[in-house]
Amino acid sequence: MANGAGAICSRPVTEPLSGPTGTANPPTSAARDIARLLAGIAAPTAAIPPKWFYDDLGSRLFAAITALPEYYPTRTEAELLRAHLPAITAAAPVVGGTLVDLGAGDCGKAAALFPHLQPRDYVAVDISAEFLAGCLQRLQRLHPQIAMQGVGTDFSERLELPPSVPTGRRTFFYPGSSIGNFTPADAVAFLASVRTHMGDDGALWIGVDLQKPRTVLEPAYDDPLGVTAAFNKNVLTHVNRAAGTDFALADWRHVAFYDSGPGRIEMHLEAVREVRVRWPGGGRSFARGERIHTENSYKHTIPGFREMLQRAGLRTAGHWTDPKGWFAFFVATPDGTA
Ligand SMILES: C[S@@+](CC[C@H](N)C(=O)[O-])C[C@H]1O[C@@H](n2cnc3c(N)ncnc32)[C@H](O)[C@@H]1O
């Protein structure tokens, strides 16, 4: 990933939860993942990949962010879906097929659509396996007619699905503009890996955040209540637990800004004083003002994203935007000419 920051590490294992109530097994490649994490912290331009935001508390904090007035993506996407659902489902129907929710979080977005989409199977995929298992358990009680399973996996390099995922028509649902956490090149590679799981009759439903003035973008990632700051700082608690580092949260402050060059929001943690961080077998110092890059969130354009889909072997079957042109929802299907 460009600029090191937000560099996406991979844990190419797929660990199915044992049904909606299951919990993930410890990843076999966890040690390698921790080694990569520590190498990123030790690097001259320190970075922690954004997947480390999502421990149980991180997932809850993200859910709180979506309720903030400044965080327009969730609200705008929900309104878009409400307004255009008949046209979206006509472009790629889900009824009777499998809905695969990528980065499902609390599964709330997909669940709101169940009555309209009527999938036979629902597969929720997320790195935050414990949080996912709890959400799925509750959801299964509400929708006993849908077969549900959770897949606890890290799809940051490529998507792998276990054989338990039905092979019939699959619709991949990737809302919330999480695709923006990938560099454009890595996003194309990820979309191409989704394409390989789609078969010839599958589809991708994907939410994409669009470029807009920084006066709208920056408050969405730096809210006055400090929820996004807590979400960002919580990454250090997760890393302390996972890698044995001794980050003290009070030593760090949340920084978020829009860089119009690459067209992305960057989030960082900045040392408020000189800091020494230690971990088993290592450590490093940070000067006051030195930063750890924790997230990129790329903002796209309609033609630019269409082209990315095309490069991934997908054809845009339709796209919809809100009246302000802040957010887009795309439906893409396999491109026969790819
Ligand atoms: C920005 S949240 C979106 C949640 C929800 N889909 C929504 O739109 O509100 C990103 C979700 O993707 C999950 N996630 C982040 N990185 C991931 C990775 N590398 N592999 C699998 N899931 C990941 C997180 O746990 C989180 O639930």
The ligand as an SDF file (V2000), in Angstrom:
LIG
                    3D

 27 29  0  0  0  0  0  0  0  0999 V2000
  -16.1530    0.7610    8.4500 C   0  0  0  0  0  0  0  0  0  0  0  0
  -16.7780   -0.6850    9.2080 S   0  0  0  0  0  0  0  0  0  0  0  0
  -18.2660   -1.0080    8.2520 C   0  0  0  0  0  0  0  0  0  0  0  0
  -19.2940   -1.8220    9.0070 C   0  0  0  0  0  0  0  0  0  0  0  0
  -20.6220   -1.9680    8.2870 C   0  0  0  0  0  0  0  0  0  0  0  0
  -20.4980   -2.8180    7.1050 N   0  0  0  0  0  0  0  0  0  0  0  0
  -21.1470   -0.6180    7.8930 C   0  0  0  0  0  0  0  0  0  0  0  0
  -21.1220   -0.2850    6.7090 O   0  0  0  0  0  0  0  0  0  0  0  0
  -21.5890    0.1100    8.7820 O   0  0  0  0  0  0  0  0  0  0  0  0
  -15.6820   -1.8660    8.5590 C   0  0  0  0  0  0  0  0  0  0  0  0
  -15.9970   -3.2910    8.9410 C   0  0  0  0  0  0  0  0  0  0  0  0
  -15.0860   -4.1590    8.2600 O   0  0  0  0  0  0  0  0  0  0  0  0
  -14.4350   -5.0120    9.1730 C   0  0  0  0  0  0  0  0  0  0  0  0
  -13.0470   -5.1680    8.7150 N   0  0  0  0  0  0  0  0  0  0  0  0
  -12.0820   -4.2210    8.7200 C   0  0  0  0  0  0  0  0  0  0  0  0
  -10.9470   -4.7150    8.2010 N   0  0  0  0  0  0  0  0  0  0  0  0
  -11.2200   -6.0010    7.8510 C   0  0  0  0  0  0  0  0  0  0  0  0
  -10.4400   -7.0310    7.2760 C   0  0  0  0  0  0  0  0  0  0  0  0
   -9.1610   -6.8190    6.9280 N   0  0  0  0  0  0  0  0  0  0  0  0
  -11.0090   -8.2470    7.0590 N   0  0  0  0  0  0  0  0  0  0  0  0
  -12.3190   -8.4580    7.4090 C   0  0  0  0  0  0  0  0  0  0  0  0
  -13.1080   -7.5150    7.9740 N   0  0  0  0  0  0  0  0  0  0  0  0
  -12.5630   -6.2980    8.1850 C   0  0  0  0  0  0  0  0  0  0  0  0
  -14.5020   -4.3160   10.5160 C   0  0  0  0  0  0  0  0  0  0  0  0
  -14.4580   -5.2080   11.6070 O   0  0  0  0  0  0  0  0  0  0  0  0
  -15.8280   -3.5570   10.4140 C   0  0  0  0  0  0  0  0  0  0  0  0
  -16.8990   -4.3300   10.8750 O   0  0  0  0  0  0  0  0  0  0  0  0
  1  2  1  0
  2  3  1  0
  2 10  1  0
  3  4  1  0
  4  5  1  0
  5  6  1  0
  5  7  1  0
  7  8  2  0
  7  9  1  0
 10 11  1  0
 11 12  1  0
 11 26  1  0
 12 13  1  0
 13 14  1  0
 13 24  1  0
 14 15  1  0
 14 23  1  0
 15 16  2  0
 16 17  1  0
 17 18  1  0
 17 23  2  0
 18 19  1  0
 18 20  2  0
 20 21  1  0
 21 22  2  0
 22 23  1  0
 24 25  1  0
 24 26  1  0
 26 27  1  0
M  CHG  2   2   1   9  -1
M  END
$$$$
